[in-house]
Amino acid sequence: MANAEHLWILERGVDVWNRWREENDRIVPNLHDADLRGFRLAGVNFRRACLSEASLSLADLRDADLREADLYEADLFETRLHGAKLDRAYLFRSNCYRAELLDTSLHCAMLGRADLTRASLRGANLTQASLGEANLTKTDLTNANLSEAFLKAARVCGTVFDNAVLTGACVEDWETDRLTRLEEAICEFVFFEYDVRSHLFRRRYPRQPGQTLAAGAFATLFKDKPQQLELSFSDGISWKAVLGAFETLDRSHPENALQLCSIEQLELGKIVLSLSVSATSDILEIERSFRQEYDRVRKASASTNNARARTQLVTTPHNGSIDDLLAIVRVLATTE
């Protein structure tokens, strides 16, 4: 429950409140569960304030200072927040449906599982913001900066990314549809995995440091879901040939977005490699090219006699980051 004295001061107006904040800068305002619907609070100083579960729908919070504020499960339905400062604010599971967040600063803000459906975030600064599992359906992110943002499992169906910056963002398992507008998004590289142990983004694409995506290439990665390609090896396997084939195809056709997803050993020594490729790729041609290059490298390496023994070096199943899997393959390749 909100502190009655704090609520009484706020009800006297923004000027009175802000003056009180200046004179009592060590006090953390407690407005938990406060009913502030429709309040005129433009320019208010809510920095570090507790506004968890507060009702702020239809309120005017333009140019407000909400840096480091606790807005856990706060109701911000159609709240006007133009130009507000929300850096490092905690908005986990908040309701921001149709909220007006134009030109807001949300650097490092926590927006996990927040409902931002139909919200306007045009020109917003969302650098390093956490938007894991957030609902961004039909959200307008035109000119927004989402550099290094965490977007794992975010729903971006019908979302507008016109001129939005997504360089360095993690987009693992995010959900797009045919109405998601990514064609004009700006993205030099992206990550497909978040490592919960190290808290680092993994599986950079393009994979090589310094390599960047061509204009418009980012959109092609997400317009449709990647295809899955399984390659089985029943009569032994040459890891040197696997590595050579993978690296050759990845280097010659980066648009295929080739990813090694899993390595599995079945009965009788059968090994199955699971790869993902972009939805627009010719999966049959990729399989043909992979096997052709695999056979070429295998014959050249003269490792055929030892291939059957290599099947014993893999546990079943192995699912990990692309870096971990490729590292395993590289180690196995050196033993041949």
C-alpha positions in Angstrom: 0.0 0.0 0.0 1.2 3.5 -0.8 2.5 5.8 1.9 -0.3 8.1 2.8 1.9 11.1 3.3 3.7 10.6 0.0 0.4 10.3 -1.8 -0.9 13.5 -0.1 2.2 15.4 -1.2 1.8 14.2 -4.8 -1.9 15.2 -4.8 -0.8 18.8 -4.1 0.8 19.1 -7.5 4.0 18.3 -9.4 5.8 21.5 -8.3 5.2 20.7 -4.6 6.2 17.1 -5.1 9.4 18.0 -6.9 10.4 20.5 -4.3 9.8 17.9 -1.6 12.0 15.4 -3.5 14.8 18.0 -3.7 14.7 18.6 0.0 14.4 14.9 0.9 16.5 13.2 -1.7 17.3 10.2 0.5 13.7 9.2 0.9 12.4 6.6 -1.5 8.8 7.4 -2.3 6.4 4.6 -1.7 3.5 4.8 -4.1 2.9 1.0 -4.4 -0.6 0.2 -5.6 -1.5 3.9 -5.8 -4.5 4.9 -7.9 -3.0 7.6 -10.2 -5.3 7.1 -13.2 -5.5 10.3 -15.3 -3.2 12.3 -13.0 -1.4 15.2 -14.7 2.2 14.5 -13.8 4.3 16.0 -16.6 7.8 16.6 -15.5 7.4 14.8 -12.2 10.4 13.4 -10.3 9.7 9.7 -9.7 13.4 8.7 -9.8 13.9 5.5 -7.8 10.2 5.7 -6.6 8.3 2.5 -5.9 5.3 2.5 -8.2 4.8 -1.3 -8.4 1.3 -2.3 -9.2 0.3 1.4 -9.4 -2.5 2.4 -11.7 -1.2 5.1 -14.1 -3.5 4.5 -17.0 -4.3 7.6 -19.1 -1.9 9.6 -16.8 0.2 12.4 -18.3 3.9 11.6 -17.5 5.5 13.5 -20.3 9.2 14.4 -19.6 8.9 12.6 -16.2 12.0 11.3 -14.5 11.4 7.6 -13.9 15.0 6.5 -13.8 15.5 3.3 -11.7 11.8 3.4 -10.7 10.1 0.2 -9.7 7.1 -0.2 -12.0 6.6 -3.9 -11.6 3.1 -4.9 -12.9 2.2 -1.2 -13.1 -0.8 -0.3 -15.3 0.4 2.1 -18.0 -2.5 1.7 -20.4 -2.5 4.6 -22.8 -0.2 6.5 -20.5 1.5 9.5 -22.1 5.3 9.2 -21.6 6.7 11.3 -24.4 10.3 12.2 -23.6 10.3 10.5 -20.2 13.5 9.1 -18.7 13.1 5.4 -17.8 16.7 4.3 -17.8 17.2 1.2 -15.7 13.5 1.3 -14.7 11.9 -2.0 -13.6 8.9 -2.6 -15.8 8.6 -6.4 -15.5 5.1 -7.6 -16.4 3.9 -4.1 -16.7 0.8 -3.2 -18.9 2.0 -0.7 -21.5 -0.9 -1.4 -24.0 -1.1 1.6 -26.3 1.3 3.5 -24.1 2.8 6.6 -25.8 6.6 6.2 -25.3 7.8 8.4 -28.1 11.5 9.6 -27.7 11.7 8.0 -24.3 15.0 6.8 -22.8 14.8 3.1 -21.7 18.5 2.3 -21.6 19.0 -0.9 -19.6 15.4 -0.9 -18.6 13.8 -4.2 -17.6 10.7 -4.9 -19.7 10.6 -8.6 -19.5 7.1 -10.0 -20.1 5.7 -6.5 -20.4 2.7 -6.0 -22.7 3.7 -3.3 -25.2 0.9 -4.2 -27.7 0.2 -1.3 -30.0 2.5 1.0 -28.0 4.4 3.7 -29.7 8.1 3.6 -29.1 9.1 5.8 -32.1 12.6 7.2 -31.5 13.0 5.5 -28.2 16.4 4.6 -26.7 16.2 0.9 -25.8 19.9 0.1 -25.9 20.8 -2.9 -23.7 17.1 -3.1 -22.6 15.7 -6.4 -21.5 12.6 -7.4 -23.4 12.6 -11.1 -22.9 9.2 -12.6 -23.6 7.7 -9.1 -24.0 4.6 -8.7 -26.2 5.5 -6.2 -28.9 2.6 -7.1 -31.2 1.9 -4.2 -33.6 4.3 -2.0 -31.6 5.7 1.0 -33.5 9.5 1.0 -33.1 10.3 3.3 -36.0 13.7 5.0 -35.5 14.1 3.2 -32.1 17.6 2.1 -31.0 17.6 -1.5 -29.8 21.3 -2.0 -30.0 22.4 -4.9 -27.7 18.8 -5.4 -26.5 17.7 -8.7 -25.1 14.7 -9.9 -27.1 14.6 -13.6 -26.4 11.2 -15.1 -27.0 9.7 -11.7 -27.6 6.5 -11.6 -29.7 7.0 -9.2 -32.6 4.1 -10.0 -34.8 3.1 -7.0 -37.0 5.8 -4.9 -35.3 7.2 -2.0 -37.2 11.0 -1.8 -37.2 11.4 0.9 -39.9 14.9 2.5 -39.5 15.2 0.8 -36.1 18.7 -0.2 -35.0 19.1 -3.9 -33.9 22.8 -4.3 -34.1 24.1 -6.6 -31.4 20.7 -7.6 -30.2 19.8 -11.1 -29.1 16.8 -12.4 -31.0 16.7 -16.0 -29.8 13.4 -17.7 -30.4 11.5 -14.4 -31.0 8.2 -14.7 -32.8 7.6 -12.9 -36.1 4.9 -13.2 -38.8 4.4 -12.0 -42.3 3.3 -8.6 -41.1 6.5 -7.9 -39.1 8.3 -5.1 -40.8 12.0 -5.7 -40.8 12.9 -4.7 -44.3 14.2 -1.2 -43.3 15.7 -2.3 -40.0 19.4 -1.4 -39.5 21.4 -4.4 -38.3 25.1 -5.1 -38.8 25.1 -8.4 -36.8 22.8 -10.2 -34.4 23.0 -13.0 -31.8 20.8 -16.1 -31.7 21.5 -17.3 -28.2 21.8 -16.1 -24.6 24.1 -18.0 -22.2 22.4 -18.0 -18.8 25.6 -19.0 -17.1 27.9 -16.3 -18.4 25.1 -13.8 -19.1 26.6 -13.3 -22.6 25.1 -13.3 -26.0 26.2 -16.2 -28.2 25.9 -17.4 -31.8 26.8 -14.2 -33.6 25.6 -13.9 -37.2 27.5 -13.3 -39.3 29.9 -15.5 -37.4 33.2 -14.0 -38.3 34.3 -10.9 -36.3 34.2 -7.8 -38.4 31.8 -9.3 -40.9 28.5 -7.5 -41.2 25.1 -8.0 -42.8 24.3 -6.4 -46.1 21.4 -3.9 -46.2 18.1 -5.8 -46.1 19.7 -9.1 -45.2 18.5 -9.1 -41.7 14.8 -9.3 -42.8 15.4 -12.4 -44.8 16.5 -14.3 -41.7 13.2 -13.9 -39.9 10.4 -13.6 -42.4 10.0 -17.3 -42.3 11.2 -19.9 -39.8 14.5 -21.7 -40.5 14.4 -25.1 -42.2 15.8 -28.1 -40.4 18.3 -30.4 -42.3 19.3 -33.8 -40.8 22.4 -35.5 -42.1 22.9 -39.1 -41.0 26.1 -41.1 -41.1 25.7 -44.9 -40.7 29.1 -46.2 -41.9 31.4 -44.1 -39.7 32.1 -40.4 -39.9 35.0 -38.2 -40.6 34.9 -35.1 -38.3 37.6 -33.5 -40.4 35.3 -33.8 -43.5 32.3 -32.6 -41.5 34.2 -29.5 -40.4 35.6 -28.9 -43.9 32.1 -29.2 -45.6 30.4 -27.0 -43.0 33.0 -24.2 -43.2 33.1 -24.3 -47.0 29.4 -24.0 -47.4 29.1 -21.3 -44.6 31.9 -19.3 -46.2 30.7 -19.6 -49.8 26.9 -19.1 -49.1 26.5 -17.0 -45.9 22.9 -16.2 -46.9 22.0 -19.7 -46.0 22.5 -18.9 -42.3 23.9 -22.4 -41.7 23.8 -23.4 -38.1 24.9 -26.6 -36.4 22.1 -27.3 -33.9 22.8 -30.8 -32.5 24.9 -33.9 -32.7 23.2 -37.2 -31.8 24.5 -40.8 -31.7 21.9 -43.5 -32.2 22.1 -47.3 -32.1 24.7 -49.2 -34.1 27.0 -46.2 -34.2 24.7 -44.1 -36.4 25.3 -40.3 -36.0 22.9 -37.6 -36.9 23.8 -34.0 -37.4 21.0 -31.5 -37.2 21.5 -28.2 -39.1 19.2 -25.2 -39.6 19.2 -23.1 -42.7 17.2 -20.0 -43.7 13.7 -20.4 -45.0 14.6 -19.1 -48.4 17.4 -21.6 -49.0 17.2 -24.6 -51.3 17.6 -27.3 -48.6 18.1 -30.2 -51.1 20.9 -28.3 -52.8 22.5 -27.6 -49.5 22.4 -31.3 -48.6 23.8 -32.2 -52.0 26.6 -29.7 -51.7 27.4 -30.7 -48.1 27.7 -34.4 -48.9 29.8 -33.6 -52.1 32.2 -31.5 -50.1 32.2 -34.0 -47.2 33.2 -36.8 -49.6 35.9 -34.7 -51.2 37.6 -33.8 -47.9 37.2 -37.3 -46.5 39.0 -38.8 -49.4 41.7 -36.1 -49.4 42.4 -36.5 -45.7 43.0 -40.3 -45.9 41.1 -40.8 -42.7 38.6 -43.4 -43.9 40.1 -46.2 -42.0 39.7 -44.4 -38.7 36.3 -42.9 -39.3 34.3 -45.8 -37.6 36.2 -45.3 -34.4 35.3 -41.6 -34.3 31.6 -42.5 -33.7 32.5 -43.4 -30.1 33.7 -39.9 -29.3 30.2 -38.3 -29.2 27.7 -38.5 -26.4 24.0 -38.7 -27.2 22.4 -36.3 -27.6 24.4 -33.1 -27.6 22.6 -29.8 -27.8 24.5 -26.6 -27.1 25.6 -23.3 -28.5 26.9 -23.2 -32.0 30.3 -22.2 -30.6 30.4 -25.3 -28.3 29.3 -27.7 -31.0 31.8 -26.4 -33.6 34.5 -26.5 -30.9 33.7 -30.2 -30.3 33.9 -30.9 -34.1 37.2 -29.1 -34.3 38.7 -31.2 -31.5 37.4 -34.4 -33.1 38.8 -33.3 -36.4 42.3 -32.9 -35.0 42.3 -36.5 -33.9 42.2 -37.8 -37.4 
